[in-house]
């Protein structure tokens, strides 16, 4: 232990003799480590942001839509069939394992009017589980209840865009009455702002009413257009979707080989694709930053080689008074490692600072990964050992007599 401390003290004295050269040597490591941490933080932040957007849309959401039907040999297109029923939704709710939430859906588009203001928007008829499925909070008031659904109540929850256009920004319209297709609806709540969907649509530009009200009083239909299901576990989305498909094929008496009159879709594939893309970008950015570490390591090796040449007589004198080759090897190796570790430590602090600055001033999301910090610091130490080994070996192999003659 004393021997290691002695070697470390001698190394620090040697590096302290030429402060400018030592600082410039560490600069490569500082820039490299800071770049790795900052680039990985940017990549991880982008990945986290995209994952949160997808999660808010619902990675565990399964959408069941009315499908296609044929009329006189002509395909009517997806959504044209009216074979999706309330009984189908109830069967999924009770018979399919892995379903956490379920909401029946019908929707239309129409003009909504409040006083002398009007706005064209989507009218979503749904159920009480709709906010839970979409992880969507209510800003003002409350969401409608099961009693409202059962009684086909004329109540409405506004999206923030609709609320702003009808009643003004930051105004609580709870208790006000609006007209939808010339029928009065009482505003009981306003949803919090959610922004654009992954498809680019404004999710806040909509209103939500009980699906029974939408069916009977706005659309005049008995069938339903879609069923939104939330799987209890994100990893079971595909399995739950397959169970739903199997159940509906049995209920709709679809024989083997015939086309389904419904569609089952999940967001799992899109989520996997986007997260994989951002992960690839993170690795690319980290690889580019890793080149800086490599350049910093080469700089350490060059400076250490210069140091060996400058200190040839010192090396010869040490060996002449009893220092072994291993001692000289350890001495120069420790100096290289000290340069790397000190540079790496400063680089970590700088990386944290850059990440904070990017988030604070450019409002770009960054997420500092502990793995990236450990990797950058460990790599900087390895670079010191790897690139310091050759100069240290060269110093250890010097002939003491020739070294003492060196001018």
Secondary structure, DSSP 8 states (H G I E B T S, - for coil): -HHHHHHHHHHHHHHHHTHHHHHHHHHHHHHHHHHHHHHHHHHHHHHHHHHHHHHHH-TTEEEEEE---EETTEE--TT------HHHHHHHHHHSTTEEEEEEEEEEEEEEEETTEEEEEEEEEE-TTHHHHTT--EEEE----HHHHHTT--EEEE-HHHHHHHH-TT---TT-EEEETTEEEEEEEEE----B-TTS-BTTSEEEEEHHHIIIIII--SS-SEEEEEESSGGGHHHHHHHHHHHHHHHTT--TTS--SEEEEESHHHHHHHHHHHHHHHHHHHHHHHHHHHHHHHHHHHHHHHHHHHTHHHHHHHHHTT--HHHHHHHHHHHHHHHHHHHHHHHHHHHHHHHHHHHHHH-------HHHHHHHHHHHHHHHHHHHHHHHHHHHT--HHHHHH--
